[in-house]
Amino acid sequence: MSNLKELDAKYIAHTYARFPVEADHGEGSLIWDTDGKRYIDMGTGIGVTAFGIGDPEWKEAVIGQIEKLQHVSNLYYTEPGVKLAEMLCERTGLKKVFFGNSGAEANECAIKVARKYAAEKKGPEYNVIVTLWNSFHGRTLTTLAATGQEHYHELFQPLTPGFVHVTPGDIDELKKVFSENKVAGFLIECIQGEGGVNVMDEAYLKAAEALCKEQDILLMVDEVQTGNGRTGKLFSYMNFGLTPDVVSTAKGIGGGLPMGACLIGEKAENVLGPGDHGSTFGANPVSCAGAVSIISRLTDEFLSEVAEKGAYIRKAFEGFPGVEYVSGLGLMIGIKTKAPAGAVVTKCMEKGVLCLTAKDKVRLLPALNIPMELIEEAVSVIGEAITECEG
Ligand SMILES: *Cc1c(COP(=O)(O)O)cnc(C)c1O
């Protein structure tokens, strides 16, 4: 459709700065636009199509479920959601799962769990949720309040009260904030995604976990971007040996269909009761059937391949001319280029490789099963783009 851009400008709310690519179809880690131009997909729709476009196993699971039943609401039992929840609990040791449809909703649930847990145990004044500066937790008014980036807050006041932000890595500040506020939960990303692929310091995470335990504050990890195999472990907290009380996830879990999940550990497993929370589309059988096909393939062996592929890409750019440093874990990679990241990503797009930015970095979130040949091709194109943007 040649006038897609015009119609989009006319009818779609202008919330997105789009690249001039009209995506038409794809297969695995390749996408073709409406002019037939081929792209290597190093962004997977921001970490969503975990096994690529039209992944056959996922497609079979989804289509099979559509042919049986697409929705009956949470008034009745359906198998895919139960199966998925069982899988997630067995793999994490967490006890209960609430399903929603997005990352923001998964975090909303986490925040409600922390507030109710603290209200019942310590009193309703214990309602403060501490999060990190530079974090990203979603776009609802509550998850925006959780997001530690003030430029998202302007003109949307008042946001939900009860959020305090702290500097990542500063354990003394965290202690002080915990002592000066009545805190219910500490919500963190182990690797800040939108904030620039910033890996948290392990000692800080461990010390924060100990403080939370000591003061009965729920440790909640936002695994919306880092979860579901992205970092070479099922969830990123597993790279740091943490035992969170609550884990929120979304993006890659559905393989391309809307899905969010809030996993609740032993401490708070029975906090939510009938009527406390809900979602009409939550645990949608089609989304859940797709997610079962994703999670069931994230074996230790597969995850170690994810880690190796990530290490290969990071190594290719470490010390590369025009690159200051490389960050990330597994197939969640940030490349701090000397040239502006946006210019590098635009150049990559022109050359047929779709990348993302995260703050001042080029961000790569390729499919977990991207073949080595496409990794090599993409690395070479991104390298050329970096060189050309330098020159
Ligand atoms: C994308 C993201 C969210 C928000 O997810 P939505 O599905 O867009 O609501 C929340 N937290 C993190 C860490 C994310 O990367």
The ligand as a Gaussian input file, in Angstrom:
#p B3LYP/6-31G(d) Opt

LIG

0 1
 C        8.582000      -2.568000      27.696000
 C        8.734000      -2.524000      29.160000
 C        7.643000      -2.283000      30.008000
 C        6.271000      -1.939000      29.486000
 O        5.710000      -2.979000      28.774000
 P        4.369000      -2.747000      27.897000
 O        4.041000      -4.107000      27.384000
 O        4.719000      -1.762000      26.826000
 O        3.344000      -2.217000      28.820000
 C        7.849000      -2.348000      31.366000
 N        9.066000      -2.628000      31.878000
 C       10.134000      -2.854000      31.097000
 C       11.451000      -3.180000      31.722000
 C       10.020000      -2.803000      29.713000
 O       11.090000      -3.000000      28.943000

